[in-house]
């Protein structure tokens, strides 16, 4: 009686178990290779096209209207004071701008109620209800200008400054 003798029922079961075990080991090895490849792919650096900046400049004028926060101070219990700077090539009409902190329209004061030329800065103080704001937490700060209309969005920390 040989190992693969069909007459021997014990050998048939043994052969079937070996084939099933070999198939399971092969599947497990394949799955582990896939998992390792997926992990390696996740750790590869993300690549952006080399001409992204060129595309950004050619299509539209994203850099024309650029208003940054040079610095800000948002003390606990006090108003938000920001130093804004126009770093774009277009002038910014802030004369009738609306200022929002955490979605709430604020009362404006300061010297930002003018047309801000490229490279110019101004100071704005925005008073909003601070009840419900948590010290150390970031909040959205938006400026909506009448020219455009343009929206500028930032993040400011209540109880913080930069």
C-alpha positions as a Markdown table, in Angstrom:
| # | Residue | x | y | z |
|---|---|---|---|---|
| 1 | Unk | 0.0 | 0.0 | 0.0 |
| 2 | Unk | 1.5 | 3.3 | -1.1 |
| 3 | Unk | 1.0 | 6.8 | 0.2 |
| 4 | Unk | -1.4 | 7.7 | -2.6 |
| 5 | Unk | -3.2 | 4.4 | -2.9 |
| 6 | Unk | -6.9 | 5.1 | -3.5 |
| 7 | Unk | -7.8 | 1.9 | -1.7 |
| 8 | Unk | -6.5 | 3.3 | 1.6 |
| 9 | Unk | -9.1 | 5.6 | 3.1 |
| 10 | Unk | -6.7 | 6.9 | 5.8 |
| 11 | Unk | -4.2 | 8.0 | 3.1 |
| 12 | Unk | -6.9 | 9.9 | 1.2 |
| 13 | Unk | -7.9 | 11.9 | 4.2 |
| 14 | Unk | -4.2 | 12.6 | 5.0 |
| 15 | Unk | -3.6 | 13.8 | 1.4 |
| 16 | Unk | -6.7 | 16.0 | 1.5 |
| 17 | Unk | -5.6 | 17.6 | 4.8 |
| 18 | Unk | -2.1 | 18.3 | 3.4 |
| 19 | Unk | -3.6 | 20.0 | 0.3 |
| 20 | Unk | -5.9 | 22.1 | 2.4 |
| 21 | Unk | -3.1 | 23.1 | 4.8 |
| 22 | Unk | -0.8 | 24.0 | 1.9 |
| 23 | Unk | -3.6 | 26.1 | 0.3 |
| 24 | Unk | -4.2 | 28.0 | 3.6 |
| 25 | Unk | -0.5 | 28.7 | 4.1 |
| 26 | Unk | -0.3 | 30.0 | 0.5 |
| 27 | Unk | -3.3 | 32.3 | 1.1 |
| 28 | Unk | -1.9 | 33.5 | 4.4 |
| 29 | Unk | 1.4 | 34.3 | 2.7 |
| 30 | Unk | -0.3 | 36.2 | -0.1 |
| 31 | Unk | -2.4 | 38.2 | 2.3 |
| 32 | Unk | 0.6 | 39.1 | 4.5 |
| 33 | Unk | 2.5 | 40.3 | 1.3 |
| 34 | Unk | -0.5 | 42.5 | 0.4 |
| 35 | Unk | -0.6 | 44.0 | 3.9 |
| 36 | Unk | 3.1 | 44.8 | 3.9 |
| 37 | Unk | 2.8 | 46.5 | 0.5 |
| 38 | Unk | -0.2 | 48.5 | 1.7 |
| 39 | Unk | 1.8 | 49.7 | 4.7 |
| 40 | Unk | 4.7 | 50.6 | 2.6 |
| 41 | Unk | 2.5 | 52.6 | 0.2 |
| 42 | Unk | 1.0 | 54.6 | 3.1 |
| 43 | Unk | 4.5 | 55.7 | 4.2 |
| 44 | Unk | 5.6 | 56.9 | 0.7 |
| 45 | Unk | 5.8 | 60.7 | 0.5 |
| 46 | Unk | 2.9 | 62.3 | -1.4 |
| 47 | Unk | 4.1 | 63.9 | -4.6 |
| 48 | Unk | 2.6 | 67.0 | -6.2 |
| 49 | Unk | 3.1 | 67.9 | -9.8 |
| 50 | Unk | 6.2 | 70.1 | -10.3 |
| 51 | Unk | 4.2 | 72.6 | -12.3 |
| 52 | Unk | 1.6 | 73.2 | -9.6 |
| 53 | Unk | 2.8 | 76.7 | -8.8 |
| 54 | Unk | 2.8 | 77.6 | -12.5 |
| 55 | Unk | -0.8 | 76.2 | -12.9 |
| 56 | Unk | -1.9 | 78.2 | -9.9 |
| 57 | Unk | -0.5 | 81.4 | -11.3 |
| 58 | Unk | -1.9 | 80.9 | -14.8 |
| 59 | Unk | -5.4 | 79.8 | -13.9 |
| 60 | Unk | -7.2 | 82.7 | -12.2 |
| 61 | Unk | -5.7 | 85.1 | -9.8 |
| 62 | Unk | -5.4 | 83.3 | -6.5 |
| 63 | Unk | -2.4 | 85.6 | -5.5 |
| 64 | Unk | -4.1 | 88.8 | -6.6 |
| 65 | Unk | -6.3 | 89.0 | -3.5 |
| 66 | Unk | -4.2 | 87.8 | -0.6 |
| 67 | Unk | -4.8 | 89.2 | 2.8 |
| 68 | Unk | -2.8 | 87.8 | 5.7 |
| 69 | Unk | -2.8 | 88.2 | 9.5 |
| 70 | Unk | 0.6 | 89.6 | 10.4 |
| 71 | Unk | -0.2 | 89.2 | 14.1 |
| 72 | Unk | -3.2 | 88.9 | 16.4 |
| 73 | Unk | -4.1 | 89.1 | 20.1 |
| 74 | Unk | -7.2 | 87.5 | 21.4 |
| 75 | Unk | -7.1 | 87.8 | 25.2 |
| 76 | Unk | -9.6 | 85.9 | 27.4 |
| 77 | Unk | -12.6 | 88.2 | 27.9 |
| 78 | Unk | -11.3 | 90.8 | 25.4 |
| 79 | Unk | -11.7 | 91.6 | 21.7 |
| 80 | Unk | -9.8 | 90.1 | 18.9 |
| 81 | Unk | -7.2 | 92.6 | 17.5 |
| 82 | Unk | -5.5 | 91.7 | 14.2 |
| 83 | Unk | -2.8 | 93.3 | 12.1 |
| 84 | Unk | -3.8 | 92.6 | 8.5 |
| 85 | Unk | -1.4 | 92.9 | 5.5 |
| 86 | Unk | -2.3 | 92.9 | 1.8 |
| 87 | Unk | 0.4 | 90.7 | 0.2 |
| 88 | Unk | -1.5 | 90.4 | -3.0 |
| 89 | Unk | -1.2 | 92.4 | -6.2 |
| 90 | Unk | -4.7 | 93.8 | -6.0 |
| 91 | Unk | -6.0 | 96.5 | -3.6 |
| 92 | Unk | -8.4 | 95.3 | -0.9 |
| 93 | Unk | -11.5 | 97.4 | -0.1 |
| 94 | Unk | -12.0 | 96.8 | 3.6 |
| 95 | Unk | -14.3 | 99.9 | 4.0 |
| 96 | Unk | -17.5 | 97.9 | 4.3 |
| 97 | Unk | -16.0 | 94.5 | 5.2 |
| 98 | Unk | -17.8 | 92.1 | 7.6 |
| 99 | Unk | -15.8 | 90.4 | 10.3 |
| 100 | Unk | -16.9 | 87.1 | 11.9 |
| 101 | Unk | -15.4 | 85.1 | 14.8 |
| 102 | Unk | -16.8 | 81.5 | 15.2 |
| 103 | Unk | -19.6 | 82.4 | 12.8 |
| 104 | Unk | -20.7 | 85.5 | 14.8 |
| 105 | Unk | -20.5 | 88.9 | 13.2 |
| 106 | Unk | -18.4 | 91.2 | 15.2 |
| 107 | Unk | -18.3 | 95.0 | 15.8 |
| 108 | Unk | -15.4 | 96.5 | 14.0 |
| 109 | Unk | -13.1 | 99.4 | 15.0 |
| 110 | Unk | -9.6 | 100.4 | 13.9 |
| 111 | Unk | -8.0 | 101.8 | 10.7 |
| 112 | Unk | -8.9 | 99.0 | 8.3 |
| 113 | Unk | -12.0 | 100.8 | 7.0 |
| 114 | Unk | -10.2 | 101.8 | 3.9 |
| 115 | Unk | -8.8 | 100.6 | 0.6 |
| 116 | Unk | -5.7 | 98.7 | 1.4 |
| 117 | Unk | -3.0 | 98.9 | -1.3 |
| 118 | Unk | -0.6 | 96.0 | -2.0 |
| 119 | Unk | 2.0 | 95.9 | 0.7 |
| 120 | Unk | 0.0 | 98.0 | 3.2 |
| 121 | Unk | -1.1 | 97.0 | 6.7 |
| 122 | Unk | -3.9 | 98.0 | 9.0 |
| 123 | Unk | -5.1 | 97.2 | 12.5 |
| 124 | Unk | -8.6 | 95.9 | 13.2 |
| 125 | Unk | -10.3 | 95.3 | 16.5 |
| 126 | Unk | -13.3 | 93.0 | 16.4 |
| 127 | Unk | -15.6 | 92.7 | 19.4 |
| 128 | Unk | -17.8 | 89.5 | 19.6 |
| 129 | Unk | -19.6 | 87.8 | 22.5 |
| 130 | Unk | -17.0 | 85.6 | 24.1 |
| 131 | Unk | -19.3 | 83.6 | 26.3 |
| 132 | Unk | -19.0 | 79.9 | 25.2 |
| 133 | Unk | -15.5 | 80.3 | 23.8 |
| 134 | Unk | -12.9 | 78.1 | 25.5 |
| 135 | Unk | -9.4 | 79.4 | 26.3 |
| 136 | Unk | -6.7 | 77.7 | 24.2 |
| 137 | Unk | -9.1 | 76.6 | 21.5 |
| 138 | Unk | -8.9 | 77.7 | 17.9 |
| 139 | Unk | -11.8 | 79.5 | 16.3 |
| 140 | Unk | -12.6 | 80.5 | 12.7 |
| 141 | Unk | -12.1 | 84.1 | 11.8 |
| 142 | Unk | -13.4 | 85.3 | 8.5 |
| 143 | Unk | -13.4 | 88.6 | 6.6 |
| 144 | Unk | -15.9 | 89.2 | 3.8 |
| 145 | Unk | -15.0 | 92.2 | 1.6 |
| 146 | Unk | -17.4 | 94.0 | -0.7 |
| 147 | Unk | -15.0 | 93.8 | -3.6 |
| 148 | Unk | -15.5 | 90.4 | -5.3 |
| 149 | Unk | -17.0 | 89.4 | -2.9 |
| 150 | Unk | -13.9 | 87.9 | -1.3 |
| 151 | Unk | -13.7 | 85.7 | 1.7 |
| 152 | Unk | -10.6 | 85.4 | 3.8 |
| 153 | Unk | -10.5 | 82.6 | 6.4 |
| 154 | Unk | -8.1 | 82.2 | 9.3 |
| 155 | Unk | -7.8 | 80.4 | 12.6 |
| 156 | Unk | -7.2 | 82.3 | 15.9 |
| 157 | Unk | -6.8 | 80.9 | 19.4 |
| 158 | Unk | -8.9 | 82.4 | 22.1 |
| 159 | Unk | -6.5 | 83.4 | 24.8 |
| 160 | Unk | -3.6 | 83.4 | 22.4 |
| 161 | Unk | -1.6 | 85.7 | 20.2 |
| 162 | Unk | 1.0 | 85.5 | 17.4 |
